[in-house]
């Protein structure tokens, strides 16, 4: 299981809560970050957070910091679907249009771009169709830091 900490923002409908995760990057621990283009891109998007709803199976309250977990297989499957499938489709279409159909380079480039966009569209469609699949859903596994009101309530009893 891959774990990440999240802040519970608010309660949502039907036993769900809205959580926020701060994006993190491996660039911070890399010695080459000063000369790397990926590091610059990470800094540009570093203050953006991801917000979504997750099932509240541990009775977390707004303000709690919780640990979320997702299976490695689910994350790997989703990553392959979202990134590799569109790229492979683009590659196969480009090879087909150049080798079999004999199109000029401009036609191959346009067909590759169109097939890449179709691949991303299919990945999005697949994600919507499988939004209830448990392999792709994170789950709350524990409360790491409780809100102060929760701590005070526990001390009263």
C-alpha positions in Angstrom: 0.0 0.0 0.0 1.2 3.5 -0.8 0.4 6.0 1.9 0.0 9.8 1.9 -1.2 12.2 4.5 -4.3 14.4 3.9 -6.1 17.1 5.7 -9.9 16.6 6.2 -11.6 19.8 5.0 -15.3 19.1 5.5 -17.9 16.4 5.8 -19.6 15.4 2.5 -22.7 13.3 1.8 -23.3 9.7 2.6 -20.3 9.0 4.9 -17.7 10.8 2.8 -15.3 13.6 3.7 -13.5 16.1 1.5 -9.7 15.9 1.9 -6.8 17.9 0.6 -3.4 16.5 -0.3 -0.3 18.7 -0.8 1.6 17.6 -4.0 5.0 16.3 -3.2 8.0 15.6 -5.4 11.1 13.5 -5.1 13.0 16.6 -6.5 13.5 18.0 -3.0 15.9 15.2 -2.0 17.8 15.2 -5.3 21.3 16.8 -5.5 20.8 17.8 -9.1 17.6 19.8 -8.6 19.3 23.1 -9.4 20.1 22.2 -13.0 17.0 20.1 -13.7 14.0 21.1 -15.8 11.7 18.8 -14.0 12.6 20.5 -10.7 11.6 23.9 -12.2 8.3 22.5 -13.3 7.7 21.0 -9.9 8.4 24.3 -8.2 5.9 26.0 -10.6 3.1 23.6 -9.5 4.3 22.9 -6.0 1.7 25.1 -4.2 -1.2 23.3 -5.8 -3.2 20.9 -3.8 -5.4 18.0 -4.8 -8.9 17.9 -3.3 -11.3 15.0 -3.5 -13.8 13.0 -1.5 -13.0 9.7 0.3 -15.1 7.3 2.4 -14.9 8.2 6.1 -14.6 4.7 7.6 -12.6 5.9 10.6 -14.9 8.8 11.8 -12.4 11.6 10.9 -13.5 15.1 11.6 -12.7 18.4 9.7 -9.2 19.5 10.7 -7.9 16.0 11.3 -4.8 14.9 9.4 -5.3 11.4 8.2 -3.3 8.7 6.3 -4.8 7.6 3.0 -3.6 4.4 1.3 -4.0 3.0 -2.2 -2.8 -0.4 -3.5 0.3 -0.4 -5.6 -1.5 -2.5 -8.2 -4.3 0.1 -8.5 -1.9 3.0 -8.8 0.2 1.1 -11.4 -2.8 0.1 -13.4 -4.2 3.6 -13.4 -0.8 5.1 -14.4 -0.4 2.7 -17.2 -3.9 3.4 -18.5 -3.5 7.2 -18.3 0.0 7.5 -19.7 1.1 4.4 -21.6 -2.0 3.6 -23.4 -2.3 7.0 -25.3 1.4 6.9 -26.1 1.3 3.4 -27.4 -1.7 4.2 -29.5 0.1 7.2 -30.9 3.2 5.1 -31.7 1.2 2.3 -33.4 -0.9 4.7 -35.5 2.2 6.6 -36.5 4.0 3.4 -37.5 1.0 2.2 -39.4 0.4 5.4 -41.3 4.1 5.7 -42.3 5.0 2.1 -43.0 1.7 0.6 -44.3 -0.1 3.6 -45.8 3.1 5.5 -46.8 1.8 8.9 -45.7 4.1 11.9 -45.7 5.7 13.1 -42.5 3.1 15.8 -42.0 0.2 13.3 -42.2 2.0 10.9 -39.8 2.5 13.8 -37.3 -1.2 14.8 -37.5 -2.4 11.2 -37.2 -0.1 10.7 -34.2 -1.5 13.8 -32.5 -5.1 12.9 -33.2 -4.5 9.3 -31.9 -2.8 10.7 -28.8 -5.9 12.8 -28.1 -8.2 9.9 -28.7 -6.1 7.8 -26.3 -6.4 10.4 -23.6 -10.2 10.7 -24.3 -10.5 6.9 -24.0 -8.5 6.9 -20.7 -10.8 9.5 -19.3 -13.9 7.5 -20.4 -12.5 4.4 -18.9 -11.8 6.2 -15.6 -15.4 7.5 -15.4 -16.7 4.0 -16.2 -14.6 2.5 -13.4 -14.9 5.2 -10.8 -16.5 2.7 -8.4 -13.7 0.2 -8.7 -12.1 -0.3 -5.3 -8.6 -0.8 -6.8 -8.5 2.9 -7.8 -10.0 4.4 -4.6 -7.9 5.5 -1.7 -9.0 4.6 1.8 -8.5 6.2 5.1 -6.4 3.9 7.4 -5.7 6.1 10.5 -6.0 9.5 12.1 -2.4 10.9 12.4 -3.2 14.2 14.1 -6.6 14.8 15.6 -8.2 18.3 15.9 -7.8 20.1 19.2 -11.5 19.9 20.0 -11.4 16.1 19.6 -8.4 15.9 22.0 -10.1 18.1 24.6 -13.3 16.0 24.4 -11.3 12.8 25.0 -9.6 14.4 28.1 -13.0 15.3 29.6 -14.1 11.7 29.9 
